[in-house]
């Protein structure tokens, strides 16, 4: 038996994690010097309140080697004879990957770590795929090979609505923030080779911008795995999330359009109102899952 694990940044819903038995380990968010566990004792609402009161972004930190060791040990102890495939936050975005990789060497091959080179449900797509393969009974090494083959094809991008978070987090200048607000620019951020890069500056009201962004992404990345896509957002207004979901469903491309909310760690960096469409752009696989 293979158990697939991840960290809190994968942004899968509680129902998805329970359905596929995917244990997740929380990253850390520091609010005013007090460290909290993502999804355990800190919520996105806490992030918004901290930012409003302090005009600065919370600090986030990686999962330690000690945490990983305890996490893997418990799973292996509770499930005698099992093996683990762990897929977490990109090595280009966090030292969590290196920590998990080093710890995995202590378990004599029972723990395999995959660098998904992504974040949020970009990682989540790979985790779900791996979990489906595990449910079919595939061995650990085959799951790893199949997942790694799909890593380069994950399309993960977002439209940022709150420019001030980028400014306070040191990712844009005061002048750039002023110009973006003046021109109503909503930056598009794309995950490329495991790191986040600016990939466009659409402007205007948020709903038309989001619909135009969806059109652009589907046109540019036009070989999707049609089984599912994610619409992941950081506490955007529910009616907007629903409108974009219906807009994507109206394309009649994906069998399943999943809407999830971003974790506290992801929210700490992108701010409120960010939204992205994410899917694997490799045409799907021949796996019967």
N, C-alpha and C positions, 0 to 999 in steps of 0.2 A: 504493500500500500504506500502511495505517495501523498503527502500532505503539502499543499501549496500555501506559502505564507507571503505576507507583504508588510508594509508599514502604513501608518495613518495617512500618508500623502497620496495613496492610490485613489482615494475619493470614491470607492465603491460604497453603495448604500449598505445599511445594516442588513437588509433583507438579502442582498446579493452575497454578502459575506457569510451569512448563516446558511443560505441555500447550498453553497458550494464548500462549506466548512473551510473558510479561509481565515486563519488566525492573523491578526495584525498587531504590530508593535508600535506604540506611539512615539513620534518625535517630540521635541520639547519647544515650548514657547515661554519666553521670559517677559513678564509684565512688571516693570519697575523693580527689576532685580529678583523677583520671585519666580521660580521655575515651575511650569505647569506641563502636564502631559496632554498632548494633542488628542482631543476627542474624549478624554477621561475627566479632567477637571478644568478645562478651558474650552470655550465655544467661540465661534466667529463673532457673536454679539459682544463678548468680552473684548475682542480685538477692536471693534468699532468704538466701544466706550473708552478704552485706553487711548486710542488714537485721538479721539475728540478732546479728551482731557489733557493730553500731554503733547499733542502735535508732533508725535514721532512714532515710527513703526516699532512694534515689538521685535525683540530679538528671537531668532530661532536657532536651535542647535541640533546636532546629529544624535543618533542613537549610539550609545557607548558600546564598547566590546563586552563589558560586563552585562549590560542589558541583553545583548544578543545571546550571550552564552546561557544565561538563565532562561531565556525564551526558548531556544532550541532544546536545551536539556529537558525542560518540562514537557514539550511536545513529544520528544522521543521516549521519555519515561512513561507518559500517559498512553502512548500508542506503541507498544512493544513490536519491534520488527519493521516499523515504518521508516520511510526516508522522507527528506524535505527538499522541496525546490523553493528557494526564496527569491522574490523579485521585488526590489524596492526602488527608492528614489535614485535618479541618474547619478553616476559617479562624477559627472561634470557639474553637479549642483550641490552635492553634499558628501561629506566623508563617511556617511552611513554605509555606503557601498563597500568601501575599503575595510571598514570595521567588521561588517558581516562576512566579508570574504576571508579575512584573517581568522575569525572565530570558527568559520566552517571547517578549517583545516584540522581542528581539534577532534572532529567527529568521525574520522576514518572513512570519509566518502558518503556518510549518511546524510550530509547536508550539502546541497549544491546551490551556488549563488549565481544568478543571471543579472547582468547589467542591462536593464531595460532601456537605458539612455533616454528616460522620459520622466514625466511628472504627472500628477493628478490622474485622471482616467486614461491618459496615454499609457501610464503604467497599468492602470486597472484593466484595460483591454487585454494586455498580455497575461495578467494574473488570471482573468476569467478563462482565457484560452487554455492556459496551463492546467487550471482546475478541471476543466471539461475533459482534457486528455487524461488526467489522473483518475477521474471518475470512470473512464473507459477501461482503466487498468493498465495503461502504458507504463513502462519502467522509467525510472528517474532519468537515465541518460538520454532516452529518446525524447522525453518531454523537453529537456534542456535544448537538444538540437533543434527541435521544431520551433520552440519559442525564439531562440536566437536567430533563426532564419527570418522571422517576421519583424524583429526589432527595427531594422532600417525603414520599414514601411509604415510605421505609426505616424499618422497625421495628427499633430496636436498643436492647436493655436487658439488664441484668445483675443477678444477685444477688451481693452482696459477703459473703464469709464471714469475712475477716480484718479486723475493725473497726480494729485497731491501725494498719493502714496508712493509713486515713483520718485517724486522730488524728495520727500522726507526720508526715503530709503536710499538716497544718494544715486539714483539711477537716471536722473535728468536734472538739468540746471533750473534755477528760478526763472530765467528768461524763457527756457523751453516750456516750462509749465504755464507761464503767462501767455505765451503765444498759442499754446494748445487750448487753453481756456477761452481765449479771445476768438479763435477760429473754430471752436467746438471740435477739435481733433480728438479722436478716440484711437490711440495707437493699437496696431495689431502686432501681437507677439507670437512668434513661431518657435517651436522647439526644433532645433537643427543640430544634428550630431551631439545630442545630449545636453545642449545649453540653450538658453533663451536668447533670441535675437529679434530686433525690430524688423518687421516685415510689411510695413505699410502705415499710412496715416489717413485713414478715412475720416471724414468729418460730417457733422450734421447731427440731427436728433438721433437718439440711441436706437429706436426700433428700425428706422430705415437703414441705419448703418449696419445693424446686426443682420438684417435680411440681405443687404448687399454683400456683406462678409460671407455669409453662408453660400450665396451664389458663386462668389469668387473662389472659395475653397473647393466646392464641388466641381467647378470647372477646371481648376488647376490640378486637383488630386482626383482624377476621374476614373480610377480603377478600384473602387472600394470593395471591401468585404461587405456584402449586402446583408449579412446576418444581423449586425447591430451597429449603432453609433451611440455616442454619448453627447448630451448637451449638459455641460457642467458649468455651474455659475457660483459666484460668491455672494449669496443672499441678494440677488437682483429681485426686483418686484415680481411677485408670483404671476401676475397677469402677463408680464413681458416674457418670462420663462415659458409660460403656456403658449403664448402667441408664436414664439420661435419654434417650439416643439411642433405645433400644428403646421408651421411653414415647412419644416423639414419633412414631416410626414406627408405633406401634400406633394412632395417630389416623387413619392412612390419608389424610393430607392432602397430603403432599409426595412427589414422585417421587424426590427425592434428599435425604437428611439427611447433611450434611457435618460432620464433627467436626474442629476445628482447635485448636491451642494458641496462646495469646496471645503476642505478641512481648515482648521485654524492656522496651520503652518502655511498652506497655500494662500489663504486670505491675508495673512500678515504681509505678504509681498505684493499682492495685486490689488488689495482694497475692495471696497464694496461695489457690486454691480458688474464685475467682470463676467464675461460669458464666452464659452468656446464650444465648437463642434469638434469631436474627436472620433476617429475611426482608423482601421488598418487598411491601407491603400495598396493591397496586393491581390485584389480580385477574389480573395477567399482561398480556402484550402480544400483538399479532397477528403479531409478528416470527417468521418461520420459522427458528428457531435450535436 
